[in-house]
Amino acid sequence: MEKSSHRAESEQRWVSRQVAGAQVSAIKQMAILSAEVEGAASLTWGVPSFRTPGLIRNSIKQKLDQDEDIGKYTLPAGLPELRNLVVEKHYRETGVKVDANENVLITAGNMQGLSTLLHVIVDPGDEIILTDPGFASHFQQIALCGGKAVAWPLDEQQDWQLDVEVLPDLIGEKTKAIIIVSPSNPTGKIFSQEQLIRVGEFALQNNILILVDDPYSHFTYENHSRYFNLASVESLRENLVYFFTFSKAYAMSGWRLAYVILPAELKRQALKVHDANLICTPHISQVAGIAALSHPSDYISDFEQILARRRSLICERLDRLPHVFDYVKPEGAYYVFPRLVAEYNNSWDFSTRLLSEARVAVTPGSAFGDRGEGHVRMAYCVPEAMIELAFDRMEAHFGVA
Ligand SMILES: Cc1ncc(COP(=O)(O)O)c(C=O)c1O
């Protein structure tokens, strides 16, 4: 016993302050805890239940035999064919023409892209503004680079929309960037064009960067026409970095594939970090990306329709528990972020008790910033049967109103 605590102490001595101060994200912590509870109904992790589409899988099967180089490194920026397809996609979606050599970097997911960019721009003490509630891992990534996350508080009474009025108060000498996720994880809010344009104006006035992390723009349901991509603003192209991931829209989360559109000088700097950490995004995943972008992708709207049905279902089921949860209807992505009406100490305590007492796993809202406390996040990208099971158990646990 004594020996092992001595070992733990000396191991701790080796751990840097930045890493010691960081935590495993509560999303993963809850996923790990729920895996230990047999038969738990889990609404924790935002992994879509969809299988990677057959077109992509079949193309890879063939390429594995035909392409002699598929098991080798690529150059750090990624395969030229994929980067060219990305240029076309980006032009179709934003109307902005970028250069495959100067402005496109293929990454192993948006997490790796974001982490790379944060390493490029953050010196110790530099500040990055992000919404609160916001995506839990962004807070961690900033801290791991020695930066400071500055919370941009959003108000549930205002349906979680961006409060642009407070932005000037958050921008200081050390501000390097603002991170935007729309539709938002965890609230599902789609930020309006008007608000986003104003964010862009502040960025230009103060010469700061906007980092647009985009996993969910294909899931906007009936709000499609309200979705606005800031990367489509030509005047922002030198102040904006756009991250798109294949994880959700193409059901490729395990392939680890994404791309970054960025100004040329930043790309040159980012390549140093990317190469030092990863050399390149897995070749086989890049080939899968070529298959994804060179075939029709009607399955994305099929996914969206299925998710729309799951959203209706989870909202109906939440409506039957008004004494437990109150919520703002999510506009996009596949999360709902209800406020706790039932008695609770804090959202972590509520979530762990719900898991042990009702065998339902949700993510505590505190993982998404101070404003997230008093809420839980439910991911409805799971099959309908899982949503039904989770809510049947919660109805049995809390009773129906
Ligand atoms: C806002 C946000 N960014 C990034 C990611 C992860 O993306 P990737 O799988 O491309 O690393 C997620 C996944 O949940 C997310 O919600």
The ligand as an SDF file (V2000), in Angstrom:
LIG
                    3D

 16 16  0  0  0  0  0  0  0  0999 V2000
  -17.8820   21.2730  -31.3170 C   0  0  0  0  0  0  0  0  0  0  0  0
  -17.1400   20.0330  -31.6100 C   0  0  0  0  0  0  0  0  0  0  0  0
  -15.9160   20.0950  -32.1300 N   0  0  0  0  0  0  0  0  0  0  0  0
  -15.2200   18.9850  -32.4270 C   0  0  0  0  0  0  0  0  0  0  0  0
  -15.7520   17.7360  -32.1920 C   0  0  0  0  0  0  0  0  0  0  0  0
  -14.9410   16.5320  -32.5250 C   0  0  0  0  0  0  0  0  0  0  0  0
  -14.7080   16.4980  -33.8930 O   0  0  0  0  0  0  0  0  0  0  0  0
  -13.6820   15.4510  -34.5330 P   0  0  0  0  0  0  0  0  0  0  0  0
  -14.2930   14.0860  -34.4140 O   0  0  0  0  0  0  0  0  0  0  0  0
  -13.5530   15.9050  -35.9280 O   0  0  0  0  0  0  0  0  0  0  0  0
  -12.3980   15.5630  -33.7890 O   0  0  0  0  0  0  0  0  0  0  0  0
  -17.0120   17.6130  -31.6540 C   0  0  0  0  0  0  0  0  0  0  0  0
  -17.5770   16.2850  -31.3360 C   0  0  0  0  0  0  0  0  0  0  0  0
  -18.4800   16.1000  -30.5850 O   0  0  0  0  0  0  0  0  0  0  0  0
  -17.7380   18.7890  -31.3610 C   0  0  0  0  0  0  0  0  0  0  0  0
  -18.9680   18.7360  -30.8510 O   0  0  0  0  0  0  0  0  0  0  0  0
  1  2  1  0
  2  3  1  0
  2 15  2  0
  3  4  2  0
  4  5  1  0
  5  6  1  0
  5 12  2  0
  6  7  1  0
  7  8  1  0
  8  9  2  0
  8 10  1  0
  8 11  1  0
 12 13  1  0
 12 15  1  0
 13 14  2  0
 15 16  1  0
M  END
$$$$
